Amino acid sequence: MGIRGMRLTKGRTLLAIAIASGGALALLALHSSGKPTVSLPVGSLLTLQRISYGQRQPFTLKPWQSQLQKVMDQLPTWLSRRLPAVSNSPGMWEAGRLPLPGGDALYVWLTRQDSRSGHYVGTGLYWAEILDEHGCPFHCAQAGGITYNPRAATAAEYEVGWFAFQAFPRWQKRFRLRFYNYQHKFVGEFVVANPLLRGPANWETEPLPITKRDGDLTFTLQRFSLHANTNGPGSGSGRLQSPPLIAPIFEVRDPGRLTTEWEPVQMDLFDSLGNQPSVWPFKTPFLCPFESAWKLRVKFCGKENSGVSSNACWTVHHLKLPSPGSYAALSMTQQVQGLTLRLIGLAGAGHTSYSNDVPVRARPLNGLEREDYSETSMAAGSGGRMETKHDILMPIPHVALLVSGLTEDKRISVQASDEHGRNFSAKIWEWDFWSGGFKESHGRYLAFKHDSHYFLGLDLPAEATELDLTVCVHRVRTVEFVVKPPARLP
C-alpha cells in the first residue's frame, strides 16, 4: 500500500510498511563484533559501524594504518623516503547538502562483508531514511562513501557508506533506519537507539489565513494541505516512496492591491523539535504532520517590472549566436546590487569544454545526444594554483555566467531576446533522483549555489542569429508562518 489515497489520522500510520519476500532482510542479528548486523540473501552482512550526533568525524576501516602514517610523518624526510608507503589515500564520494550547512547532524556509517571470506565489499547502498512511530519518513540530507580500491567507479562499490540527517524523530528513544540500493529497492533496516533525545519547543500557532508584512508588501497564507507525490515510481512494498507534497496557497498584495507579479521561490520547513528537512533530491520539504506545530519560511521574488521588487538588470546587446559545435569566448563584467556578474562564453548546441573559465573547444552532437544534457566539473592543483575544467553537453545554445557574491537573500534571472524581439527565459537542468539523469527545471529564478558557475540553456528558434542578453538581480522577500500541520491527504 502506498502513500496515494491514505489519510493521516491519529492512531494510523502515514506509510504502510509491507516487507513480503524481503522480510528476512529486516531481521536484526548481532555480529561477532557486537555491532548491529543484517544478514542479506546474497551471502553478505550489512553492519552498522557507528551512529552519532554532532559534527562528522573521520572514519576508517584501517585505523592502525592511520596511526602508523602519523608516526611516519614525524620522521626525518631522508628516513621516511626510504620506507615503503603505508597505504594510498582512500577514495571518497559525497552528494547532497545539509539544510543547515556546518550544523550538527545525525551520522550513520555502514559496511558490508562477504559472509564466507569476511572481506569488505561494496555496500551497494544509495539512499537512507528514518521512520518514526507514525511511519513518517525522514530522508537523509547527505550521502557518501569511502573506498580503499582505487579502481572503484561507482558509489555502490565503496566499502564504507555514510548518511547524514538533520531531521529525525528526536523525541523517540528508538527508531527505524532503512536503506535502499540504486534501483530504490529496500536492502535492510536497523532499529537503533536515538543519540539525541529532545522535547518540542512551545510554539504558538495561528489560524489560517495568516498575513505577514514586508515593507509595502503583504503575504497571506490562505490554505495549506498535503498531497500525494506522484513524481516517483509509484507504490509498492520494498521500494522507496516519495514524501507527500506540501501545497500552500499564497496571496500577495502590492501595496494593498492583489498582484501576480510575485511568486514563492523557496520554502523551508521546521518543526518545534528543531528539525529542518532536506530537499535533496525530492525538491520539497516534509516533516511528520503529527507534531504540534510547523514553521514555514517562504522566500518570494518579484518580476522585473514589479514596482517594489528592488531589481536591477544588466543587458548586453548584439551577441552573435554561434552555430552548433562552436563557441565565442566572452570577457564582460558588471557590478549589479553588490554582485559581480561575468559572461565568459556563448556556445551553440553541442559539447563545450572550459578550462580556467575560458571555452577552449567544442563539437556538435551526434544523433544519439539530441535530447541529452550533462555537466562535468573538475578541480585540481596544489600550492595555491588550481585548474578548473567544465565539460558541458547541451542540446540547445548556452551562455556561461560566473556570479560572485550571491547570497540566500538574492536570486538572479537571465533572459534572451532575438533580433525579432522574441523573449526567452534561460533554462537550467537539475539531477533527477528517480530517473538517474538530468531533467529540465522550470524555475525562473536561479538560487545561490556553492559553485559560482551557471551554464544556462537558451531555447532560441533555429533562424535566430543574434541576441540581447539580460541578467537581473532580484532581492528576496522572506516571511514566516507558524501553523498547525495539515491533518489529511486528499
C-alpha positions as CSV (number, residue, x, y, z in Angstrom):
1,M,0.0,0.0,0.0
2,G,1.5,3.4,-1.0
3,I,1.0,6.9,0.1
4,R,-1.6,7.7,-2.5
5,G,-5.2,7.8,-1.1
6,M,-4.2,7.3,2.5
7,R,-5.5,9.6,5.3
8,L,-3.4,10.9,8.2
9,T,-5.5,10.3,11.3
10,K,-4.4,9.8,14.9
11,G,-3.5,6.2,15.6
12,R,-2.9,5.3,12.0
13,T,0.4,5.4,10.2
14,L,1.4,7.6,7.3
15,L,3.1,4.7,5.4
16,A,2.2,1.0,5.3
17,I,5.4,-0.9,5.6
18,A,5.0,-4.2,3.9
19,I,8.0,-6.4,3.5
20,A,6.9,-9.6,1.9
21,S,9.6,-11.5,0.1
22,G,12.3,-9.3,1.6
23,G,11.1,-9.6,5.2
24,A,14.1,-11.6,6.3
25,L,16.3,-8.7,5.4
26,A,14.9,-6.7,8.3
27,L,15.8,-9.2,11.0
28,L,18.4,-7.9,13.3
29,A,21.3,-10.1,14.4
30,L,24.4,-9.4,16.4
31,H,27.7,-9.7,14.5
32,S,30.7,-11.2,16.4
33,S,31.8,-7.6,16.9
34,G,28.7,-6.8,18.9
35,K,27.5,-4.2,16.3
36,P,24.1,-4.5,14.8
37,T,24.2,-6.6,11.6
38,V,21.7,-7.6,9.0
39,S,22.2,-10.8,7.0
40,L,21.4,-10.3,3.3
41,P,20.2,-13.1,0.9
42,V,23.2,-12.6,-1.4
43,G,25.6,-14.0,1.2
44,S,26.8,-10.9,2.9
45,L,26.4,-9.0,6.2
46,L,25.5,-5.3,6.4
47,T,26.9,-3.8,9.7
48,L,26.0,-0.6,11.4
49,Q,29.5,0.6,12.4
50,R,28.7,3.9,14.1
51,I,25.7,6.2,14.8
52,S,26.4,9.6,16.4
53,Y,25.1,13.2,16.6
54,G,27.3,16.2,16.1
55,Q,29.9,17.1,13.5
56,R,31.1,14.5,11.0
57,Q,34.0,12.6,12.5
58,P,36.7,10.7,10.5
59,F,36.1,7.0,9.9
60,T,38.4,4.4,8.6
61,L,38.5,0.6,8.3
62,K,42.2,0.6,8.9
63,P,42.9,2.7,12.0
64,W,46.3,1.1,12.6
65,Q,47.5,2.4,9.2
66,S,46.4,5.9,10.0
67,Q,48.2,5.8,13.3
68,L,51.3,4.4,11.6
69,Q,51.2,7.0,8.9
70,K,51.1,9.7,11.6
71,V,54.3,8.3,13.2
72,M,56.0,8.1,9.8
73,D,55.0,11.7,9.1
74,Q,57.1,12.8,12.1
75,L,60.3,11.0,10.9
76,P,63.0,13.0,9.1
77,T,62.5,13.3,5.4
78,W,65.6,11.3,4.5
79,L,64.3,8.4,6.5
80,S,60.6,8.5,5.5
81,R,61.6,8.5,1.8
82,R,63.4,5.1,2.3
83,L,60.4,3.5,4.0
84,P,57.6,1.9,1.9
85,A,54.3,3.8,1.8
86,V,51.8,2.5,4.4
87,S,48.8,2.9,2.0
88,N,47.3,5.1,-0.6
89,S,44.8,7.7,0.4
90,P,41.3,6.3,0.3
91,G,38.9,7.4,-2.4
92,M,35.8,9.3,-1.4
93,W,32.5,10.4,-2.9
94,E,29.8,12.8,-1.4
95,A,26.5,14.1,-2.5
96,G,23.7,16.3,-1.1
97,R,23.8,19.3,1.2
98,L,22.8,19.8,4.8
99,P,19.9,22.2,5.2
100,L,21.9,23.9,7.9
101,P,25.5,23.8,6.4
102,G,28.1,23.3,9.1
103,G,25.5,22.4,11.7
104,D,25.3,19.2,13.8
105,A,23.6,16.2,12.2
106,L,22.9,12.5,12.8
107,Y,25.6,10.4,11.1
108,V,25.5,6.7,10.4
109,W,28.3,4.6,9.0
110,L,27.9,1.2,7.4
111,T,30.0,-1.6,5.9
112,R,29.2,-4.8,4.1
113,Q,31.3,-8.1,4.3
114,D,31.2,-11.3,2.4
115,S,29.9,-14.0,4.8
116,R,32.4,-16.6,3.8
117,S,35.7,-14.7,3.4
118,G,35.0,-11.8,5.8
119,H,36.3,-9.4,3.1
120,Y,34.7,-6.0,2.9
121,V,32.8,-5.5,-0.3
122,G,30.8,-2.5,-1.8
123,T,27.9,-1.6,0.3
124,G,25.5,-1.2,-2.6
125,L,23.7,1.5,-0.7
126,Y,22.3,4.6,-2.3
127,W,19.7,6.1,0.0
128,A,18.6,6.1,3.6
129,E,15.5,7.1,5.5
130,I,14.3,7.1,9.1
131,L,10.7,6.1,10.1
132,D,9.1,7.3,13.3
133,E,6.4,5.6,15.2
134,H,3.7,7.0,12.9
135,G,5.5,5.8,9.8
136,C,6.5,9.4,8.8
137,P,9.7,9.3,6.7
138,F,12.8,11.5,7.4
139,H,15.1,11.4,4.4
140,C,18.9,11.8,4.5
141,A,20.4,15.1,3.6
142,Q,23.8,13.9,2.6
143,A,25.3,10.6,1.5
144,G,28.9,9.5,0.8
145,G,31.4,6.6,0.8
146,I,35.0,5.6,1.3
147,T,36.9,3.1,-0.8
148,Y,40.3,1.6,-0.5
149,N,40.1,0.2,-4.0
150,P,41.4,2.9,-6.5
151,R,39.5,1.2,-9.3
152,A,36.1,1.6,-7.7
153,A,34.0,3.6,-10.1
154,T,30.5,3.8,-8.6
155,A,29.1,4.7,-5.2
156,A,27.8,1.2,-4.9
157,E,31.4,-0.2,-4.9
158,Y,32.6,1.8,-1.9
159,E,33.3,-0.4,1.1
160,V,32.1,2.3,3.6
161,G,28.8,4.1,3.2
162,W,27.6,7.0,5.3
163,F,24.4,9.1,5.6
164,A,23.6,12.3,7.4
165,F,20.2,13.6,8.7
166,Q,19.3,17.0,10.2
167,A,15.7,15.9,10.6
168,F,14.8,12.8,12.6
169,P,12.3,11.8,15.4
170,R,14.3,13.5,18.2
171,W,11.6,12.7,20.9
172,Q,11.7,8.9,20.3
173,K,14.1,6.6,22.2
174,R,14.4,4.3,19.3
175,F,13.5,4.5,15.6
176,R,13.8,2.5,12.3
177,L,16.7,3.2,10.0
178,R,16.1,1.9,6.5
179,F,18.5,1.6,3.4
180,Y,17.9,1.3,-0.3
181,N,20.0,0.4,-3.4
182,Y,20.4,2.2,-6.8
183,Q,17.1,0.7,-8.0
184,H,15.4,2.3,-5.0
185,K,14.7,-1.2,-3.6
186,F,14.8,-1.9,0.1
187,V,18.0,-3.6,1.3
188,G,17.7,-3.8,5.1
189,E,16.8,-1.9,8.3
190,F,18.0,-1.5,11.9
191,V,16.1,-0.4,15.0
192,V,18.6,2.0,16.7
193,A,18.8,4.0,19.9
194,N,18.4,7.7,19.5
195,P,21.7,9.5,20.4
196,L,19.9,12.8,20.9
197,L,16.6,12.9,22.9
198,R,14.9,16.3,22.8
199,G,11.4,17.6,23.6
200,P,9.5,20.1,21.5
201,A,9.6,23.9,22.0
202,N,6.3,25.7,22.8
203,W,5.3,27.3,19.5
204,E,2.0,29.2,19.3
205,T,0.3,28.5,16.0
206,E,-2.0,31.0,14.2
207,P,-5.3,30.1,12.5
208,L,-5.5,30.4,8.7
209,P,-5.4,32.8,6.8
210,I,-2.2,34.3,8.2
211,T,-0.9,37.6,6.9
212,K,2.7,38.9,7.2
213,R,4.1,42.2,6.0
214,D,7.4,43.2,4.5
215,G,7.6,46.9,3.7
216,D,4.8,47.8,1.3
217,L,4.0,44.1,0.6
218,T,1.7,41.8,2.4
219,F,1.9,38.0,2.1
220,T,-1.0,35.8,3.1
221,L,-1.0,32.1,3.6
222,Q,-4.6,31.3,2.6
223,R,-4.7,27.5,2.6
224,F,-2.3,24.7,3.5
225,S,-2.6,21.0,2.7
226,L,-0.8,17.7,1.9
227,H,-1.0,15.9,-1.5
228,A,0.3,12.5,-2.6
229,N,3.5,12.9,-4.6
230,T,3.1,11.2,-7.9
231,N,6.6,12.1,-9.2
232,G,8.2,8.8,-8.0
233,P,7.9,5.3,-9.4
234,G,4.6,4.5,-7.7
235,S,3.6,2.5,-4.7
236,G,4.9,-1.0,-3.9
237,S,6.3,-2.9,-1.0
238,G,10.0,-2.8,-0.6
239,R,10.5,0.3,-2.7
240,L,11.4,3.9,-1.7
241,Q,8.4,6.2,-1.7
242,S,8.3,9.9,-2.5
243,P,7.3,12.0,0.6
244,P,3.9,13.9,0.3
245,L,3.9,17.3,-1.2
246,I,3.2,20.4,0.9
247,A,0.7,22.5,-1.0
248,P,0.4,26.1,0.3
249,I,-1.8,28.7,-1.4
250,F,-0.5,32.3,-1.1
251,E,-1.9,35.7,-1.9
252,V,0.3,38.8,-2.3
253,R,-0.7,42.5,-2.2
254,D,1.4,45.3,-3.6
255,P,0.6,47.6,-1.8
256,G,-3.0,46.9,-0.9
257,R,-3.9,45.6,-4.4
258,L,-3.8,41.9,-5.4
259,T,-0.8,41.2,-7.6
260,T,0.5,38.2,-9.5
261,E,4.0,39.7,-10.0
262,W,5.4,37.9,-7.0
263,E,5.9,34.1,-6.6
264,P,7.4,31.8,-4.0
265,V,10.8,30.6,-5.0
266,Q,11.9,28.7,-1.9
267,M,10.1,27.2,1.1
268,D,11.9,25.9,4.2
269,L,10.1,23.9,6.8
270,F,10.9,23.5,10.6
271,D,9.1,21.8,13.5
272,S,9.2,22.6,17.2
273,L,11.7,19.8,17.8
274,G,14.4,21.6,15.9
275,N,14.2,19.6,12.7
276,Q,14.8,21.1,9.2
277,P,14.3,18.6,6.4
278,S,16.5,18.1,3.4
279,V,15.0,19.0,-0.1
280,W,17.7,16.8,-1.8
281,P,16.7,15.2,-4.0
282,F,12.9,15.4,-3.8
283,K,12.8,19.2,-4.1
284,T,10.1,19.6,-1.5
285,P,10.4,19.6,2.3
286,F,8.4,17.2,4.5
287,L,8.1,16.6,8.3
288,C,5.8,14.5,10.3
289,P,2.4,16.2,10.5
290,F,1.6,14.6,13.9
291,E,3.9,17.3,15.5
292,S,2.1,20.2,17.2
293,A,3.5,23.0,15.0
294,W,5.3,23.7,11.8
295,K,7.1,26.9,10.7
296,L,7.2,27.8,7.1
297,R,9.9,30.2,6.0
298,V,9.0,31.3,2.4
299,K,11.1,33.4,0.0
300,F,9.4,35.4,-2.7
301,C,10.7,37.1,-5.8
302,G,9.1,39.8,-7.9
303,K,9.2,40.0,-11.7
304,E,11.5,42.6,-13.4
305,N,8.6,45.0,-13.8
306,S,7.4,44.9,-10.2
307,G,7.4,48.3,-8.7
308,V,8.7,47.3,-5.3
309,S,10.9,44.4,-6.1
310,S,14.2,46.2,-5.9
311,N,15.5,44.6,-9.1
312,A,18.5,45.7,-11.1
313,C,19.4,44.4,-14.6
314,W,22.4,44.3,-16.9
315,T,21.8,44.0,-20.7
316,V,24.4,43.0,-23.3
317,H,23.4,43.8,-26.8
318,H,24.0,42.3,-30.2
319,L,25.7,39.0,-29.3
320,K,26.3,36.8,-32.3
321,L,24.9,33.3,-31.8
322,P,27.5,30.6,-32.5
323,S,26.5,27.7,-34.8
324,P,26.2,24.1,-33.3
325,G,29.5,22.8,-32.3
326,S,31.2,26.2,-32.0
327,Y,31.7,28.9,-29.3
328,A,32.6,32.5,-28.7
329,A,34.8,33.4,-25.7
330,L,33.5,36.4,-23.8
331,S,35.0,38.6,-21.2
332,M,32.3,41.0,-19.9
333,T,31.9,42.0,-16.3
334,Q,29.4,44.2,-14.5
335,Q,28.6,45.0,-10.8
336,V,24.9,44.7,-10.0
337,Q,23.5,45.1,-6.5
338,G,26.8,44.1,-4.9
339,L,27.2,41.1,-7.1
340,T,29.9,40.6,-9.8
341,L,28.4,39.2,-13.0
342,R,30.8,37.9,-15.6
343,L,30.0,36.4,-19.0
344,I,32.7,34.0,-20.1
345,G,31.2,32.2,-23.1
346,L,28.4,31.7,-25.6
347,A,28.1,28.4,-27.3
348,G,25.9,26.6,-29.9
349,A,24.3,23.3,-29.2
350,G,26.9,20.5,-28.7
351,H,29.8,19.6,-26.4
352,T,31.7,22.6,-25.0
353,S,34.8,22.4,-22.8
354,Y,36.0,25.2,-20.4
355,S,39.4,25.4,-18.8
356,N,40.0,28.0,-16.1
357,D,36.8,29.8,-17.1
358,V,37.7,30.1,-20.8
359,P,36.0,28.0,-23.5
360,V,38.7,26.0,-25.3
361,R,36.9,23.6,-27.7
362,A,33.5,22.5,-28.9
363,R,32.0,19.9,-31.2
364,P,28.4,19.2,-32.4
365,L,26.2,16.5,-31.0
366,N,25.8,13.1,-32.6
367,G,22.4,11.6,-33.4
368,L,22.0,9.9,-30.0
369,E,22.6,13.1,-28.0
370,R,19.9,15.3,-29.3
371,E,17.9,15.3,-26.1
372,D,20.8,14.8,-23.6
373,Y,22.3,17.1,-21.0
374,S,25.3,16.6,-18.9
375,E,27.7,18.7,-16.8
376,T,31.1,17.5,-15.5
377,S,33.3,19.7,-13.3
378,M,36.8,19.0,-12.0
379,A,39.3,21.0,-10.0
380,A,42.9,20.0,-9.3
381,G,46.1,21.7,-8.2
382,S,48.5,22.5,-5.3
383,G,50.5,25.3,-3.9
384,G,47.6,27.8,-4.4
385,R,47.4,27.1,-8.1
386,M,44.2,25.4,-9.1
387,E,43.0,24.3,-12.5
388,T,39.2,24.0,-13.2
389,K,37.6,22.2,-16.0
390,H,33.9,22.1,-17.1
391,D,32.5,19.9,-19.8
392,I,29.0,20.8,-21.0
393,L,26.7,18.8,-23.2
394,M,23.6,20.7,-24.1
395,P,21.1,20.2,-27.0
396,I,20.5,24.0,-27.3
397,P,22.8,27.0,-27.2
398,H,24.0,28.1,-23.8
399,V,25.6,31.1,-22.1
400,A,28.3,30.6,-19.3
401,L,27.9,33.1,-16.4
402,L,30.0,33.5,-13.3
403,V,28.3,35.1,-10.3
404,S,30.3,36.2,-7.3
405,G,28.8,37.5,-4.0
406,L,25.4,35.8,-4.4
407,T,23.7,35.0,-1.1
408,E,20.5,33.4,0.1
409,D,18.7,36.8,0.1
410,K,19.1,37.3,-3.7
411,R,18.2,35.5,-6.9
412,I,19.2,36.0,-10.5
413,S,17.3,35.6,-13.7
414,V,18.5,35.5,-17.3
415,Q,16.5,36.3,-20.4
416,A,17.4,36.5,-24.1
417,S,15.7,38.3,-26.9
418,D,16.5,37.6,-30.6
419,E,16.7,40.0,-33.5
420,H,12.9,39.7,-34.0
421,G,12.1,40.8,-30.4
422,R,11.0,37.4,-29.2
423,N,11.9,36.8,-25.5
424,F,13.1,33.6,-23.9
425,S,14.0,32.7,-20.3
426,A,17.2,30.8,-19.7
427,K,16.8,27.1,-18.8
428,I,18.7,25.0,-16.3
429,W,18.9,21.2,-15.7
430,E,18.9,19.5,-12.3
431,W,19.7,16.0,-11.3
432,D,16.5,13.8,-11.2
433,F,16.7,11.2,-8.4
434,W,14.2,8.7,-9.9
435,S,15.5,8.6,-13.5
436,G,19.2,8.8,-12.5
437,G,19.8,11.6,-15.0
438,F,19.3,15.4,-15.6
439,K,15.9,16.9,-16.1
440,E,15.0,20.3,-17.2
441,S,14.0,22.7,-14.4
442,H,11.2,25.2,-15.0
443,G,12.2,27.7,-12.3
444,R,12.6,31.3,-13.4
445,Y,14.8,32.5,-10.6
446,L,18.3,30.9,-10.1
447,A,19.3,30.3,-6.5
448,F,22.7,30.6,-4.7
449,K,25.0,27.6,-5.2
450,H,28.4,26.9,-3.9
451,D,29.9,26.7,-7.4
452,S,29.6,30.1,-8.9
453,H,29.3,28.8,-12.5
454,Y,26.0,28.9,-14.3
455,F,25.6,27.2,-17.7
456,L,22.2,28.4,-18.9
457,G,20.3,27.0,-21.9
458,L,18.8,29.3,-24.5
459,D,16.0,27.6,-26.4
460,L,16.0,30.0,-29.3
461,P,14.4,29.5,-32.7
462,A,16.6,27.8,-35.3
463,E,16.6,31.0,-37.5
464,A,17.9,33.3,-34.7
465,T,21.4,34.6,-35.4
466,E,21.7,37.5,-32.8
467,L,20.5,38.1,-29.3
468,D,20.4,40.6,-26.4
469,L,21.1,39.0,-23.0
470,T,19.6,40.5,-19.8
471,V,20.8,39.4,-16.4
472,C,18.7,40.6,-13.4
473,V,19.4,40.5,-9.7
474,H,16.3,40.2,-7.5
475,R,16.1,40.9,-3.8
476,V,14.2,38.2,-2.0
477,R,11.4,38.9,0.5
478,T,11.3,36.4,3.3
479,V,8.3,35.8,5.6
480,E,7.5,33.1,8.2
481,F,4.2,31.4,9.2
482,V,3.7,29.2,12.3
483,V,0.8,26.8,11.6
484,K,-0.8,23.6,12.8
485,P,0.3,20.8,10.3
486,P,-2.3,19.6,7.8
487,A,-4.0,16.5,9.0
488,R,-5.1,14.7,5.9
489,L,-4.1,13.6,2.5
490,P,-6.9,14.4,0.0
